[in-house]
Amino acid sequence: MPKIFYTHNNTLEHSVYRDESELPRNVKVFMKEIRREFPNDELKLSTYNEFKDLETNKIRNELDLSMDIDAERYAKGDYSHIKEADTKFDDIAESIGIDRFHIFTAYINKKEFGEKFLKDLKKYMKSTGEGESIHSIRFDLTTKYEMEIKIILKKEDWGRRVEFSIKNLAKDYLASKGYKNVRVYIP
């Protein structure tokens, strides 16, 4: 059974569903459809919320889904379909009565992934002629859809030519390893 809360002087009924078996039929149909887009990924229900205005009987709803994303697979471009899903399924959601839905992603194995390739990247960058200009290299997940290598240069070696050269070396290395979704940033 969903949990029901009354708010705003008992004028709004808020139902929270956390068990997939209790979802309304239209939401189950939507979940089945969206899982076709993500056949090999674990898409899970976080919450489904219904808000009913008791004075007007108007109902609004919101579906929150979650999915774990392997950091290395994302870096290699295996999850490119996630970006399109947010907009692709808006029309389907609207047509079956879901006002808003969100797919929240969480990266798994990011520490292991960072450790795996950072050591080799640092060794490669040091072996190039530009390696002496690098102070540090860090791996970061900046947003839901972006991974980034941040290269900090030594102050005495900073310059446009060095920055451009180092950035291209890092991009070429990442591309050679198949990591096409990792951005190179030099502040």
C-alpha positions, 0 to 999 in steps of 0.5 A, a space after each residue: 500500500 502506498 503511504 498517504 500524507 495530508 498537507 496544507 491544512 488537509 487540502 492536498 493528499 500525497 501518495 508515495 509508492 515505493 513498491 513496483 507491484 503497487 503502481 498504477 497500471 499506466 506507470 507499470 506500462 511506462 516502466 515496461 516500455 522504458 526498460 525495453 530501451 535499457 535491456 541490459 541495465 538495472 533500472 529501478 523504481 525510486 518513488 512514484 508520487 501522486 498529489 491530489 488537490 482535495 478541493 479540485 480533485 486534480 491529480 499531478 504525479 512524478 516518477 523517479 527511477 534510478 540506475 547504476 552506471 559503470 564508470 568505465 563503460 560510460 567512459 567508453 560510450 556504452 550509455 549514450 542512449 541515456 541522454 536521449 531517453 530523457 527527451 525520447 520518453 517525455 511524449 510517451 509519459 505525457 500520453 499515458 498520464 505521467 506528468 514528470 519522470 526523472 532517471 537518476 544515475 549513480 556511477 559505480 566502480 568510479 574509484 577503481 576506474 580512476 585508479 586503473 587508467 590514471 596511473 598509466 595516463 600519468 606514466 604516459 604524460 611523464 614520458 612525453 616532452 611535455 610531462 615536466 610541465 605537469 603538476 598533477 592530473 586528477 579524475 573527476 565526475 563533474 555532472 550526471 553525464 560528464 567525466 573529466 581529467 583535470 590537468 594542473 600545470 606548473 606555474 612556470 611552464 604555463 602557456 598556450 602552446 604547452 596547454 594545447 600540446 598537453 591537452 592534445 596528448 591527453 585526448 589522444 591517449 584517452 582515445 587510444 584506450 577507447 575513452 571517448 566520454 572523458 573530457 580533458 580540462 586545464 584550468 
